[in-house]
Amino acid sequence: MKKNLIGYILLACLLCTGCRPKSTASSTTSSVETDSCSTTHIAPVYAQGFQVTYAPGYRLVDVHDPQKEESESYHFALVERGTKPEGIPAGYEVIETPVRSTICMTSLQLSNFAKLDALDVVSGITSTRHLFNKQMKQQLKEGKTVKIGIEGNFDNEVIMSMNPDVIFISPFKRGGYDALREIGIPLVPHLGYKEMTPLGQAEWIKFIGLFIGKEAEANQKFAGIENRYNELKQRVAGVAKRPVVFSGEIRGGNWYAVGGKSFLAQLFRDAGADYFLKDDPRSGGVTLDFETVYSQAESADYWRIVNSYDGVFSYEVLKQQDPRYADFRAFREQGVLYCNMREKPFYESMPTQPEVVLEDLIKAFHPELVPDYTPSYYQLLK
């Protein structure tokens, strides 16, 4: 009898040991935890715009602007489809998961679904401009996915006929969501575009994973992104020379750039370069005049440009747009780093490939560190 009792105790100890959370990533990755006796947990590390709290029968998801701590917040309780758990706090909108049908408002959101091989869940999108994904094009052709109009001018009748489970929105953009709220479909803010770091933006793949029942896949995908990104970042950490880079073009008399606390500035830092506005405290857009940009970027080593040009973009084309461009050192010494959105799926897949973008930049700034690499998005203009 005593032997049997001891045996039961030992068995119980072994079972408890087997139920401890297991890391599915390397020691450098702290963002992936899996409870082998229950479900995979989502625990954002880099993303500042959402938090997840687990409770018996439901998950609480809190969303806010990652650039503003005091911004309006949004609260959702995710429950398993067909269940009605008790104890959900007041103020949380209940959403049954996994979500079966949804609408995406931005390319960034769409990139999350593509990365998770879940485009079949996307029943509506706002625009097909710069759409490269073959599966999404086929779904549009077959009517499995439809266009719902653009922000500020949605076709509510089309949306109601689709009857999606949720609509992912960008509440701080052009809007038009007041009319959508009247339909009664849950509107879920996806604020990945407001994150101030590349890994923070990419980590919103976990946010989508929560809603579509792909938490494990999201954790696994992000772990790969994170490990490769940090590996590349470490590779350039000790570079002796950090080139200076500026960004943007003049449009309508104004030069549109971003501040020194922005996503782009962080990306340049991680690639071993200094952004020309690195000391600017802003995280969002910055409007400057040409003279201000020239005074700070005339001697910069590189000039990053992303646009949509119909044809072969060149230094001559750039000079024709504004003769003053030729006065920049980056123009004179052919240091323009260019991406044409007509040819590259920049906004469609770049958000979930920060490690690829980082290696593109390292190839330009420090080519000796990645000698055999072929860029995917950015290339030095010829």
N, C-alpha and C positions, 0 to 999 in steps of 0.2 A: 504493500500500500504506500509506504514511504517512498519507495523507488518510483512508483507511478507519479506521485505528487511532484517529485523532483523533475521527472521527465516533462510534465506539463508546464512547470515553471520555465525550464530551459526552452521549450518550444515557444512559449509566449514571448520570451526575451528575443528569440531569433526573429519572430514575426514582427515585433516592434522595431527591431533594428532594420529590417527590410523595408519598413515604411517611411524611413527618414527621407527628406528631400534629397534628390540627387542632382548634381550639376551636369548639364549636357554640353557644357562648353569648356574651354581651357581655363587655366587658372587666371588668365587675364580678363576673363569675361564674368561679370557679376550679375548679368541681366537675365539669365536663364535659370529658372528653378522648376523642377518637375517633382511632384509628389507622386511616387509610384503606386500609392494606394488610392488615389483619387484622380483629380483632373490636373492638367497643366496650369500653373499659375502665371499670370502676366504681372511683371514687376518692372515698370519703366525706370530706366536709370538715367538716360540722357534727355529724354523728352520731358519738358516742363509743363506741358499743357493738359495732361490727363493723369489721373490717379485711379487705382483700382483697389477696392476693399472687398475681401471675400467673407461671406457669411453663409450659414447653412441654408441651401436652397436658392441663393441668389448672389449676384455680384453687383456692387455699387460702383458706378463709373462717374467720376466728377471731371468736368471739362472747363478750362478757362484759358484766356489769352496768355500764352507763355511769356509775352513781352510786358505784361502788366499784371502785377500781383492783385491789384484791387479791381480787376475787370469783372464784368458780369460772368457768373458761373452757371453751368448747366449740369443737371443731375439725372442719371438714368439707373434703373434697377434692371439688370438682365436676369431673366428667369428661364428655366428650361421650358420649351414649348409644351403647353397643356397643363402646367402646374401653377398653383397659386400659393406660394409660400407665405407664411406669416412673419411679421416683424419688420417688414420693409419700412424704413423711416419716411415720414411725411416729406413731400417736396420732390420725391423721385418718380420720374415717369417710367412706368413698367413696359419693358419690351421683351417679347418672347424670342428666344434664340434656339437654334441658329436661324438667322434671317434667311429667307428663301428668295427674296426679290428686293432690289434696291435701285436707287437712282444716284448717280455720281454727278457732281457739279463741276469738278475740276480734273485736269490731267493728273495732278498729284494723287488725288483719291483713286483714280483709275489705275495708276501705277501700283498701288497697294494690292488691288485685286489681281492684276496681272502677275505680280510677284508670287502670289499665293495660289496661282492657277485656279482662280475663282471668278473668271470673267462671266461665266454662265449665270452668276447671281445678279449681274448688272443688267437691268431691264431698260434703263434709260440713261442718256447722257445729254449734255447741253450743246456740245459742238463736235464737229468732225474735222475741224481745221487742224492741220498738222497731226492727223491720226495715222499711225503707222501699223498698229497691231493688227495682224492678219485675222486673228480670231474675232476681234471686235468688228472689223469690217465685214466679216462673213455673217455675224449675228445681226448687223444692221441690214445687210442684204436680204436675209431670211425673215426679217421682222421680229426676231427674238429680242432685239434691243431697238429702241426708237429714240429719236431726237425730241426733246421737250421744249426747245426754244433756248433763249439765252437769259442770263440773269437780268432781272428787271422786266422781262417780257416772256414769262413762262406760259405754256399752253396747258392750263389747268384741266381741260377736258381730256387731253391725252394722258395726263398724269393720273386722273381718276380712273380712266379705263384700264390703266396698267395695275392699279391698286397695289403698289409696292409696300413691303413691310415697314421700311424706313427710307428716308431721304437724307443723304449726307450733304450738308450745306457748308458754305463759307460765310458766316454771318457778318463779317466786317468788310465784305466786298460790296459790289454794286447793289445787291439786295433783291427786292421783289419777293421776299419770303412771307410778308404779311398775308398775302393772298393764299399762299400755300398752307398757312396755319389753319385756314378755314376748312381745308379739305379733311383735316383730322388725322393725317398720316404723321407719325413722329418725325420731327426734324432734328437730326443729330449733327452738331458742329464738328467738322474735321479741321483742326487748326494746325496741321503739320506745317503749312506754309509760313506760319508765324514763328516757328522754332528758330533759334539763333545759332544752332550748330548743325552740321551735316548729319551726324549720328542721331541727334535729337529729331530731325525731320524724318529720317529713315525709320526710326523706332515706332512711328505711327502705324507701321505694318501690324504691330501687335494690337493696336486699337481696333483695326478692321478684323483681325483674327478673333477678338472677343465676340464680335457680333455674328460672325459667320461660322463659328464653331471650329476654327482652325488655329487655336492657341498654340498647340505644339508645333505646327508648321511655321507659324509666325516667329516663335522663339528660335527655332532652328535656322530659319532664313536670316534673321537678324544677327544671330551669333556668327554666322559666316561673314556677313557684312562688317560687323564690328571687329572681328579678329584681323581681317585683311586690312581694314582702314588703319587700325592702330599699328599694325606691322609696318605699313608704308610710312605712317607718321613718324614712327621711331627711326626709320631709316634716314630721314632728313633732319632729325633733331640736332645733329652736330655739324651741319654744314657751315663752312667758314664764311661764305658770302650769301646774304639774303637779298635777292633782287627786289626792286620796288615795282609794283604793278598798279595800274589804275583801270577803271572800267566805265563803260557806257558810251553814249554818243549824244550829240546835241540834237534836240527835237523841238521844233517850234520856238527856237531861241533860248531854250533851257537845256541844261545838261543834267540828266537824271542818273544819280548814283545811289549808293547805300552807305549807311554809317559804319563806324569802326567796330560796333558791337554786333554786326549783322552776320548772318549765315555765310555770306560770300567772303567777308573779311576773315572769318575763322577758317574757311577753306584755304585761303591763301596762306595764312599762318601755318596751317598743318602741312602745306606743300613746300614750306621753307622759303616763303617770300613775305614781304611787308606790303600791306595795302596802303595806298597813298593817303587814305583818311583813317589810318589805324588809331589815331588819338581822338577821333570824333566819338562822342558818347552815345550817339543814336544807334538804334538797332534797325530802324526802318529806312524808308526812302529819304533821299536828300536832294533838293533841287538847287543847282548852282548855275552861275553864268560862266561863259567860256573863259573869261579872264581869270576867275578864281581857280578853275580847273587847271588852266595853263600854268599859273603861278606855282601850283603844287605838284604838277605832273609832267612838266616840260622835260625833265631829265629822267623820268621813270624808265625802267628797262623794258617793261612789257605793258601791253594795252589789251585788255580782254573785251571782246565784242561778241554779242549774241544778237542776231537779227534774222529776218526772213527775207532773203534776197533771191529774186527770180533771175538766175543766171550765175555767171562765175564772178564771185566777189574777189576784188584785187585791190592792191594799193592805189592803182589808178582810179578805180571806182570810188574808193574812200576819199581820195583827193578831190574828185569831182563833186562829191557831196558837200564838202567844205574845204577850200584851199588851205585854211589855217591848220588843218590836221597834219599837213606835211611838216609843220614846225616842231612837232613832238619828236623827241629822240627815238621813241618806240616805233614811230613811222620811218624815220630816216634809217634806222639800223635793222628794220624788218623784224620787229619784236611784237607784232600784232598776233594775238592768240584768238582764233576765230571759230565760231560754231554757227552754221546755217541751219535754222529750224525747219527749212523746207527739205533738208536732206537728212537730218538727224532727229531721232525721237527724244529731243532734249527734255521737254516737260513731261513727256509721257512715261519715260523710264528712268531718267536721271535721279528723281527723288529717292528711289530705292537702290541706286547704284553709286553712292557717294565715294566708295572705294575706287570705282572706275574713274570717276571725275578727278579724284585726288591723284591717281596715277597719270592721267592726262597732263595735269598741271606740273607734276614732278618731271615728266618727260620734257616739258618746255623749260622749266626753271633749272633743273639739275639732271640733264640727260644722262650723265655718266652713272647715275644711280639705278637707272632702269634701261640699260642699253638695248635690250631686245624687245622692248615694249612698243606696240603699235597703238596710237591713240584712237579712242572711240568717238569722243564728242569734240574736243578742242584740238586744233592743229595750228601750227604756226603758218600764217598766211604767206603765200608765195607770190 
